[in-house]
């Protein structure tokens, strides 16, 4: 009788254990997707990001992203006083392909959940950088370098109304 009771308890334990294991397997399985991991610059260091949504249909198509025209609602009315902060940060793009990587004005620092950067936002207002003489083009890896090139008359910078959702992805930075 004691042996039957013991075997009964073992059976219940094994059944419960298998059921729990099955529930844990279901919870631990996560759906995954593949997205292009893009490269950009921030203060001379490489950053990686994804582009998920763009307010301009042609840019969304070029970036294989969702067309999201309502993102334009985040653009404030200009001229905007400098003290008025918005959810948008600046990202500098090079439409004539003199430079493949965009330049971001801010990134989470440190990357990931411990970020202390209160200026970072994954929503970007695109600024277009054009070299006046494409033969003098060089890689610009920071906002400061872009603004210096503008001050020196080497590039023009034009603010657009194109808003992009491009979260910076946490990864180990190698100096």
C-alpha positions, 0 to 999 in steps of 0.5 A, a space after each residue: 500500500 505504501 509503495 502504491 502511494 509512493 508511486 502515485 506521488 511520483 506519477 503526479 510529480 512527473 506529470 506536474 513536472 512535464 506540464 510545467 516544463 511544457 509551459 516554460 518551453 512555450 513561454 521561452 519561445 520567442 518569435 524572431 524577425 530579421 531586419 537590416 542592421 544599419 551603421 551610423 556615426 555619433 561623436 566619431 564612434 560607430 552606432 547601429 540602428 534599425 529603421 522601422 517607420 518613415 514619414 516620407 513615402 519615397 524614403 520609407 520605400 528606399 529604407 524598406 520601412 513602414 510609411 507613417 505620415 503621422 510622424 510629421 505631427 511631431 515636427 514643431 512649427 518653425 521658427 522654433 525657439 532653441 529652448 523649446 524641446 521636442 521628441 525629435 533629435 537630428 540625424 544627418 543624411 548624405 543624399 548624394 552618397 558621398 557618405 554611406 553612414 548617417 550621423 546621429 546627434 545623440 545616442 543612449 549612453 551607456 547603450 541599453 537600459 542603463 542609459 543616462 542620456 535624457 536627450 536621446 529619442 528614437 525619432 529623428 528629424 532628417 537634415 540633408 548634408 550636401 557637399 558643395 564640391 563632391 571631390 572634397 568630400 570626406 567622412 564626417 563622423 560627428 555633428 560637430 564635424 558637420 557643423 564645422 564643415 558648414 562653417 567652413 563653407 564646404 557643405 550645406 545643411 537643409 532641415 527637412 520635414 522627414 521624420 524617421 523612427 530609428 532606434 539605436 540598438 545596444 551592442 558593445 562599442 569597441 574604441 
